[in-house]
């Protein structure tokens, strides 16, 4: 009797799993929707911007969204120089080009080059989020074999992009049976729910770029030019301190809202909002004191979702308290290019701006440059440069569009006494204020001061003096001695 009950129990437990498993695609059914992607990348050396690093080869995965287009992560294509794709239907690698790419969403669309022999791909059908759903992951390996894994949909949240400064909607898959994070596709029964973008080995969790985000990215990619989606133009803080709520003159019965602690000079709301405004709703979604709102499908999400999920140009309604009075603001959804930042967050597939004069290397300050100090760069880099990065990255002005630094001094007789200087922020050259690399070029090629170029720095650092007549000869010697083929990039 006991054995019969055990058998019945095992049968009852196994029924839902068996039924659920029947809804997932079989390997043969998805093999023509998957791609194995090989990417060759070559980045510039941030310390020596006239040089490139060695070519790096990486592999990622993708899924078909049309008969000739493949979706993958933008992270896969950082500094890419050549892309080749292997499909189940082709023994040969196929070349492909980037059709659209968005680092803020971490999504990229590849298109297989025309004139190549392959079976048309079968586009993936994307479905909806379902908390607790059993999921299965699929990807194609280098031998054109379909590999699978398992997990379940644990939650949705707004988290930082792995390759940008933005925060976007992310699905978290828990109890992942396989390490994923390179573009593998996750299915809930017969519909795809997203592609993997990161993996946490300790928690066995995988981050998935949601189908919702993928759909709006693909729609935007159909346009003649890709414009992207909203970016935040302000910093908001939780509002749980009663004293601060009184300071902001909020009504006693108002318990919701976050307050604007600072404004950026670029992004959504940067022009319309003011410091100390209290945001209580966005597009009729009430924002609580922790910056969360109730989403009908995902539960509690951070308010940033209501901006970063919208295409630029769309109008967003903000309900705010300003000086104790409630009002509505219509705000245009905006984004910005990374090069619009005062300190760019990344600099990909692009040579850094620099000029070498008399062995002095003047360069634009970027986050990749700061990361030369290693994984703990925030604790190792100059406190002044870190302060500029943290406070001013999103605050360019017409007078200061870039931060220019003296990154290093290449030893030569012309710069004896200055050779230990590095990482100094340039203030003026020849009495001209320096707010961009163009200013540096203009100052060094304009009028000198009695035959000398005078460079001044922020803070209490020494002024350097370059003999302009000797600099040209010194630059030729430095170029030959140190094998520097290019002395500037504007």
Secondary structure as UniProt FT lines:
FT   HELIX           2..22
FT   HELIX           27..30
FT   HELIX           31..33
FT   STRAND          34..41
FT   TURN            49..50
FT   STRAND          56..64
FT   STRAND          69..72
FT   HELIX           74..77
FT   TURN            78..79
FT   STRAND          80..87
FT   TURN            88..89
FT   STRAND          94..102
FT   TURN            103..106
FT   STRAND          107..112
FT   TURN            114..115
FT   TURN            131..132
FT   STRAND          134..140
FT   TURN            142..143
FT   STRAND          146..160
FT   TURN            162..163
FT   STRAND          167..174
FT   STRAND          185..188
FT   TURN            189..190
FT   STRAND          191..200
FT   TURN            201..204
FT   STRAND          205..210
FT   HELIX           211..221
FT   STRAND          234..237
FT   HELIX           242..247
FT   TURN            248..249
FT   TURN            252..253
FT   STRAND          258..263
FT   TURN            269..272
FT   TURN            275..276
FT   STRAND          278..282
FT   TURN            283..284
FT   STRAND          285..286
FT   TURN            289..290
FT   STRAND          292..295
FT   TURN            296..298
FT   STRAND          299..302
FT   TURN            303..304
FT   HELIX           305..308
FT   TURN            312..313
FT   STRAND          315..322
FT   TURN            323..324
FT   STRAND          325..332
FT   HELIX           338..340
FT   STRAND          354..357
FT   TURN            358..359
FT   STRAND          360..364
FT   HELIX           367..370
FT   HELIX           371..373
FT   TURN            375..376
FT   HELIX           377..380
FT   HELIX           383..392
FT   TURN            393..394
FT   STRAND          404..409
FT   HELIX           413..415
FT   TURN            416..417
FT   TURN            419..420
FT   STRAND          424..429
FT   TURN            430..431
FT   STRAND          432..433
FT   HELIX           437..445
FT   TURN            450..451
FT   STRAND          452..457
FT   STRAND          464..467
FT   HELIX           468..481
FT   TURN            482..483
FT   STRAND          488..489
//
